[in-house]
Amino acid sequence: MKINLLLLAFCCSLGTYAQLSGTAYYQSKTTVDMNNFGRPGMSEEMKKQIADRMKPHLEKVFILDFNGPESMYHEDEKLEVNEGMRGFGMMMSSFTPGKQYKNANTNQVLEEREFFGKQFLVNDTLTNLDWYVTKESKMIGQYLVIKAEANMELDANDWQYMRRRGPRRDQEAKTDTIAQKEEEIEVEVPKQILVTAWFSPQIPVSTGPGAYGGLPGLIMELNTGRTTILCSKLVLNPEKAIEIDVPEKGKEVTREEYNQIVKEKTEEMRENWRGRGGGRRPGG
């Protein structure tokens, strides 16, 4: 009954949607399964050292500015404090979006992307997941939030969800892999993952971290794979008006065009890696 009343309140508050603005601060944390990381036989001490050096790249702060139907999501800029994993940090930035602009009225998403030194502006539509709103609720700070779930289809080249492939049970297992041959590389991307969002009808804006939104209230917590994003601070209707600037940096491409660029570069890197003796050869 409480959830239904809150959803009804959201519908009644849609008239004020255009006037609501604010800034949400999110803490993002991604975990790595160190048992499946690195070379076989790596010592526990070495795994711990690597995990400590990766931590600054896996725990970040993001800011979501929203004003009516428009919003901008970006990383809180700070100086790089860990030089030991510079290569890992460069790889992370190449596969992570920069500024992400969303417009709920036009159903548009614009993402700034830097991929191995080249700037792109990905022009896409909002990710309209088929959300299932559950009866579960909890408090995040002073806001009551409701749990929603959805299955999200994944791109076969999305590094964020790559995992070490387990023993193959049948031929169909190969359709989930990004490798062309099993002996070449032992990672895969699942076809889909479960996305869990906790949204608050008390904040009637249909947006959230990254490209996510489409729920009757601001997404305060998001769980995707090994990544959890939690709203740690929220400022509503500040005295200084929030201005959302549409990003223009980079060569404009569609999502399909950008994914093709990533795929070709990934295959090139894999070929170079095998050429240096990194691949496992039959009978080796």
Secondary structure as GFF3:
##gff-version 3
##sequence-region A 1 284
A	DSSP	alpha_helix	2	12	.	.	.	ID=ss1
A	DSSP	three_ten_helix	13	19	.	.	.	ID=ss2
A	DSSP	beta_strand	21	30	.	.	.	ID=ss3
A	DSSP	three_ten_helix	34	36	.	.	.	ID=ss4
A	DSSP	alpha_helix	44	58	.	.	.	ID=ss5
A	DSSP	beta_strand	59	67	.	.	.	ID=ss6
A	DSSP	beta_strand	70	75	.	.	.	ID=ss7
A	DSSP	alpha_helix	86	94	.	.	.	ID=ss8
A	DSSP	beta_strand	100	103	.	.	.	ID=ss9
A	DSSP	beta_strand	108	115	.	.	.	ID=ss10
A	DSSP	beta_strand	118	125	.	.	.	ID=ss11
A	DSSP	beta_strand	132	140	.	.	.	ID=ss12
A	DSSP	beta_strand	143	153	.	.	.	ID=ss13
A	DSSP	three_ten_helix	159	161	.	.	.	ID=ss14
A	DSSP	beta_strand	163	164	.	.	.	ID=ss15
A	DSSP	three_ten_helix	171	176	.	.	.	ID=ss16
A	DSSP	beta_strand	187	188	.	.	.	ID=ss17
A	DSSP	beta_strand	192	200	.	.	.	ID=ss18
A	DSSP	beta_strand	218	224	.	.	.	ID=ss19
A	DSSP	beta_strand	227	236	.	.	.	ID=ss20
A	DSSP	beta_strand	251	254	.	.	.	ID=ss21
A	DSSP	alpha_helix	255	275	.	.	.	ID=ss22
###
